[in-house]
Amino acid sequence: MNKVYLYIFLFLISISTTFSQENKNIKSNDREEISNINDGPYILIEKNNLIEKTIVNGKVLSKKLTSNYYDTVFTPNKEIYKNIKKIAALSDIHGQYDLAIKLLKKNKIIDKKLNWNFGKGHLVIVGDIFDRGDKVNEMLLLIYKLEKQAKIEGGRVHFLLGNHEYMVLHNDLRYIHKKYLLTSKLLKLNYNELYGNKTVLGRWLRSKPTILKINDYIFVHGGVSKEFITKNNFDIDIINKIMRTSIDRTKTEMKSTDFYKNFYGSKSLIWYRGYFNDNLKDQDISEILDLTNSEHIVVGHCSNKEVVSLYDHKIFGVDSSIKKGKYGEILIIKNNKFYRKTLKGTKKKFK
Ligand code: CA
């Protein structure tokens, strides 16, 4: 009998040491990974103060900034533009900051010091800066800066929200890079709270559009489907307001009516893949263009090896797989002519 107890006792001891050893391993791995974390700044709004949090080699540095150091109130920009001479569009950067800046530099949208270099041109980011990669905040801050610089020069930067922006803002964190779990731990805030209503970038994101029109071109992350357009009045201003307001609505509440299916379903502006997957006829595309009062639609969301043109240049797909971190392209529309530009800055015609 005593022997049995002894065996059980020894067995329990062996399990507990294995567990504690595993725990130690996880913790020390964590510690090592944490010491490699460099991230931020994240600007938090606390009452009337701005607190800048930066992580340097795993250590959190906090700094109080003067209240006018960053804007804290953001009014949405205009969403319809006419007579714009040059436009550049790309999408689905997914945290691949280094590749994105290389592409923007080579194509002279920004200069070597990462400042605006596109004059009166309009740069459109067709959604999905968030998720997958590990330099999301860097990319957002660059866009934030370029937006201001462009405006001074008479140009514009438009950042359209894609499905991944809406996912993160609604606390769907399935696709965040694992680095951000540690950032989150260090800053003692859930990842979505780093872009919440009490942060500078969170408020800035909440002022962004989902759909935009420049000249005869519509820009939207997924696309405009026939289903969406027959259910909703096609009013860009109203649609953007609806999408903006939905950021701070809960999923449960949105799902209590057909709102969620309509604005967040597979036929919605941010999730639609029909131009690539549904074998639409030329007639379907023409109807969509008629209903949106446009000649072309530029979308991201569906990844291709390069910027692509479909349906006789009526649809452009600008997700050139930047998310893989290896290659990317940019769509240029200049004096109503369009071409692709490569990572080397070479001009290419569409196939
Ligand atoms: Ca997407």
Residues whose N, C-alpha, C, O or C-beta is under 5 A from the ligand:
A	BS01	CA	D128 G162 N163 I270 H301
